[in-house]
Amino acid sequence: MDQLDDLRTLVGAGNVLTGVDAQPYSVDWRERYRGHPLAVVRPGTTDEVARVVRWCVDQQVPIIPQGGNTGLCGGATPDASGRALIVSLQRLNRVRAIDTDNDTLEVEAGCVLQKVQEAARAAGRLFPLSLAAEGSCTIGGNLATNAGGTQVLRYGNTRELVLGIEAVTAQGDVLHGLRGLRKDNTGYDLRDLLIGSEGTLGIITAATLKLFPLPVARCTAFVALDSIASAVALLGRTRAGLGATLTGFELISHECLQLVAEYFPQQRLPFDGESATLPWCVLLEVSDSESEAHARARFEAVVGQAIEAGVVADAVIAGSLAQSQALWHLRESIPLAEKATGKSIKHDISIPVSRMAEFVQGTNQALQAAFPGIRHVIFGHLGDGNLHYNVARGPDWSEERLLACQSDVYDLVHDRVHVVGGSISAEHGVGQLKRDMLPRYKDPVELALMRRIKNALDPQGIMNPGKVLAAHA
């Protein structure tokens, strides 16, 4: 009897994929990691997930939970042993309930983020999590990595947008925690423990999410600046002048806009002439609950004062929804343009905003001294200190030569992150990419406690082994 026949009975033969059918699930989005799973199983209910996990426990088969497979750290990719089972949550894609009085939305883990946003909007509400992969990433993956995105400044990371979760434990039991409560002081917060654990402690199958009022008006602007120090000064001004209405503050280097222009020439860059040569831009947005006129008046006043003070060199304020979408499209096209150049060395780091200018200037200089001619592709969510500090090959560099330097580049960048009190992972997670880097930067007591939690909740070590923590440790 085939080992997989029991799984076919549990979820249906068409939902157990092997061979060529399993290949798309076996490689990560960046095509950095490729694995060989025993199979891909696609349960359609929480009960089926629990039964699959119990089968894995009995058979001692490792489990790789997977959502939209858009992760950037190899957290949802199996190893090459052929032993692990990928459990895809894509069929758990239902919006279960919307409660507009309680401002909550109950959804299954396989719901694509964009579908969740649309369901909230149809009910006259906002679900504010927003990121470039929102058309393909899933809520389960967002929760598993505690995703950030472009509106963290106002609404917080994914963890702050969740009230309750449903999950299957490493033993195949179902944790029923879909409470829509803002206050629940009845013991350890298992919800927050599972969020951000990257599938190493259990499988999140559903969540109760917070909803917010839809903004009455939004204003978007692209501004050009001569330095990161000016961008930090502008952030302070906009926070003081706009308060909680400031929902987006994205830092973008000149290099990023040039890549977008090169690979997507149909997109129009916001500046011409001398302004187009300035090294930095900021994309900022406010969401107002009063009126379009009120939002625009406040917005223009703050930006105008920044120009008069010499903090901002030039500004383009969107005059319509289409223009606003075009400006955001530029920002969202950066990862795709970067990918089109070939493999690069990516860093998803968190830096105190007060030390951002110092970090970028010093690290750029150190990298150029060690690896002359590499390219700095830098962008990120300056409002919450999250920088995507990426190193790409220069004109005289081959992809092979760049990747050969990868370990040294990581050490240089992450050592400098550590010195300024930052984190080597802001929103992408750890996965297998940064697993072996953690002991160098994480407090030993923190790591020991993480290991004890892992051993307590997953004593067999079958939940996403080799991710976040080394499987053998």
KAZIRA-V206962 format. One record per helix or strand. SS is the DSSP state (hx for helix, st for strand). FROM is the first residue (numbers start at 0). TO is the last residue. If there is no record, write none. Layout:
# KAZIRA-V206962
ss:SS from:FROM to:TO
ss:SS from:FROM to:TO
This chain:
# KAZIRA-V206962
ss:hx from:4 to:10
ss:hx from:12 to:14
ss:st from:15 to:16
ss:hx from:18 to:24
ss:st from:26 to:26
ss:st from:33 to:33
ss:st from:38 to:40
ss:hx from:45 to:58
ss:st from:62 to:65
ss:st from:84 to:87
ss:st from:94 to:98
ss:st from:103 to:107
ss:st from:111 to:111
ss:hx from:112 to:121
ss:st from:124 to:125
ss:st from:137 to:137
ss:hx from:138 to:144
ss:hx from:151 to:154
ss:hx from:157 to:160
ss:st from:161 to:168
ss:st from:173 to:176
ss:hx from:189 to:193
ss:st from:201 to:209
ss:st from:211 to:212
ss:st from:216 to:224
ss:hx from:227 to:244
ss:st from:245 to:252
ss:hx from:253 to:262
ss:hx from:272 to:276
ss:st from:279 to:287
ss:hx from:291 to:307
ss:st from:313 to:316
ss:hx from:320 to:339
ss:st from:344 to:344
ss:st from:347 to:349
ss:hx from:352 to:369
ss:st from:374 to:380
ss:hx from:381 to:383
ss:st from:385 to:391
ss:hx from:398 to:403
ss:hx from:405 to:418
ss:st from:422 to:422
ss:st from:424 to:424
ss:hx from:434 to:440
ss:hx from:443 to:456
ss:st from:462 to:462
